[in-house]
Amino acid sequence: MKKDIEKQDKKANMQVADENKKSFKKLKESTKLTTSKLALKLEMKTNELNKKFVEMGYLEKKGKNFNLTKKGKTVGGLTKSNGSRAYILWEKDTKIS
């Protein structure tokens, strides 16, 4: 019984590791990142990056939301929606000045 549980745990751990590898590969191959993932890549907090994008003219804040500007679109910003909320994708090599 204990060996069966150990086998199941090992198999589950291998599946999780495989899924993590696939997710990392997909992220690595992707050319677009959400603001939060770009912030992680740049070692910043998401709210700091949003403020920086407002200063750079890539975003404008309306109430609690950030909207992509024309300037933001010219540097590769793209607004997407998953039905319940909108989010912005950026080129993974977007530079912050």
C-alpha positions in Angstrom: 0.0 0.0 0.0 2.8 2.4 1.0 4.7 1.7 -2.2 1.6 2.3 -4.3 1.2 5.7 -2.7 4.8 6.5 -3.3 4.5 5.5 -6.9 1.4 7.8 -7.3 3.2 10.7 -5.6 6.2 10.2 -7.9 4.0 10.1 -11.0 2.1 13.2 -9.8 5.3 15.1 -9.2 6.6 14.1 -12.6 3.4 15.4 -14.2 3.7 18.7 -12.4 7.3 19.0 -13.4 6.4 18.3 -17.1 3.6 20.8 -17.0 6.0 23.4 -15.5 8.5 22.7 -18.3 5.7 23.2 -20.9 4.5 26.4 -19.3 8.1 27.8 -19.2 8.7 26.8 -22.8 5.5 28.4 -23.9 6.4 31.6 -22.0 9.9 31.5 -23.4 8.5 31.2 -27.0 5.8 33.8 -26.5 6.6 37.3 -27.8 4.0 39.0 -25.6 3.7 39.2 -21.9 1.0 40.6 -19.6 1.9 43.7 -17.6 2.4 41.6 -14.5 4.7 39.1 -16.2 6.7 41.9 -17.8 7.0 43.5 -14.4 8.3 40.2 -13.0 10.8 40.0 -15.8 12.0 43.5 -15.1 12.1 42.9 -11.4 9.4 45.5 -10.7 6.0 45.5 -9.0 3.1 45.6 -11.4 1.8 48.9 -10.0 5.3 50.5 -10.5 5.4 49.4 -14.1 1.8 50.7 -14.7 2.9 54.1 -13.3 6.0 54.1 -15.4 3.9 53.3 -18.5 1.6 56.2 -17.6 4.7 58.5 -17.3 5.9 57.3 -20.7 2.5 57.9 -22.3 1.8 54.2 -23.1 -1.1 54.0 -20.7 -3.7 56.4 -19.2 -5.5 55.8 -16.0 -9.3 56.1 -15.9 -10.7 55.4 -12.5 -9.2 52.1 -11.4 -8.4 50.9 -14.9 -5.4 51.5 -17.2 -6.1 52.0 -20.9 -3.7 51.6 -23.7 -2.9 54.8 -25.6 -2.0 55.2 -29.3 1.6 55.6 -28.2 1.4 52.3 -26.3 0.0 50.6 -29.4 3.0 51.9 -31.4 5.4 50.1 -29.1 3.5 46.8 -29.4 0.9 47.1 -26.7 -2.3 45.1 -27.3 -5.5 45.0 -25.4 -7.1 41.6 -24.9 -10.1 40.4 -23.0 -11.0 37.1 -21.4 -14.6 38.0 -21.2 -14.7 39.1 -17.6 -11.8 41.5 -17.7 -9.5 43.3 -20.0 -5.7 43.1 -19.9 -2.8 44.4 -21.9 0.0 42.4 -23.6 3.4 43.9 -24.3 6.3 42.7 -26.4 8.6 40.8 -24.0 11.5 43.0 -24.9 9.6 46.3 -24.2 12.1 48.8 -22.8 11.5 51.0 -19.8 13.2 54.4 -19.7 
